[in-house]
Every structure is written in C-alpha cells, then in structure tokens.
C-alpha cells in the first residue's frame, strides 16, 4: 500500500493513543511523516484520588500530552477540551472534528474503533463514531459546514482510516524498533500510568509480542484498515 505522509490521530482521552498505537505513531514520526494529534476530552475525571481538583488534573494532562508529543516528535497537538465522560454525538463535536480534518488534510485518519463489544468507555465509542462520520461524508461535502469555506478551509477527502483497539484487526505494524519511544511517550502520562519500570515494560512487551506473532515479528500493533478514496 502507498505510505501516508500526513496522519491525523483522533484520541478520546490524552493517553489512549499511546497505549494502543504508540509504537506505530513513533514509527511514523521516526520516518519523518507529519503526525498531528487531536485530543477530544480534557481527562478531568481520570483519577481515583479524591483530593485532586478536576481543573488541575486537566491542566496536568495537557502538559503530559505535550511532553508525549515532544518524545514522539509530533507536528502538533490540538486540544478540543470537552469534559471527560461528556462526549456526545452532537453537531458541535462533529463540526470541530471536520474542521480539524479539513485544516490538516491527512492522507490517513487514525481513531478508535467504535464497534468494540462488551464493556467500553462511552467517550471511546462516541469519539470513534463521530470521527468516522466527520471523515465521511461531512469533510468531503462542501455544503456540510459551508462556513469553513468562507474562512478559507476547503473540503478534504481522507484516503484511508485506521481504527486502533479494533474489534476485528486486519493490519499489523512492526513496532519492534520503536518500543523505547512508545514507552517513554506512554509514561509521559505520569498521572495515569506512573513512572517507567521493568515490570510494566515487560507487560507491555508481552502484549505487543502476542500481536507480533500474527506477522512473525517480535513486537507489533494491530488496526482495522478502511480504504476510502484511492
């Protein structure tokens, strides 16, 4: 398949893409691709510590996200700042994702799979569903949010979409050479995962090794690939 040069990552919470696709993001950045991250919620409920102020937690998680972006070498980070556990399939949310897609004009959109069964975080489902809708047909059609055109932001056709944490994966990426960067980016989210330690690294390596068996490599991440406009 043709290699994408511009990738837009839409993640429901600040650390979700690191835990599910961090090795792949690290690989793309190492290859010099333009990778931009869109964080949908502020993560202000992501703690079990009852003494933490939600506003302070949200500010901390933005700083952690920017540190992870530095570790990767991302082209940029966009914060939508919806409240944690507050994502809904609304026109406002959809329009803001369409704006991001039209502004950054990615070849590839990476978002969470909304179709996971059983227990799932509602923000995960909603962000994945609305991201897919934003990519098609809204970002493509000039009569969807025509105010964007008046502001100089034209329509865009995403060529392909990859879903992370997929229900039915069909695409595997060798991330063996990018494990260190993945882990450093993940542990930039200190409020969520704490410092790096050998035991946690071993658990992460074991999960990636199980996926790697699918394509005969030491470590891999899996995705569901959807071809759009080729």
Buried (B, 14 or more C-beta within 10 A) or exposed (E): EEEBEBBBBBBBBBBBBBBBBBBBBBBBBEEEBBBBBBBBBBBBBBBEEEEBEBEEBBEBBBEBBBBBBEBBBBBEBBBBEBBBBBBEEEEEBBBBBBBBBBBBBBBBBBBBBBBBEEEBBEBBBBBBBBBBBBBBEBBBEEEBBEEBEEEEBEBBBBBBBBBBBBEEBEBBBBBBEBBEBBBBBBBBBBBBBEEBEEEBBEEBBEEBBEBBEEEEBBBBBBBBBBEBEE
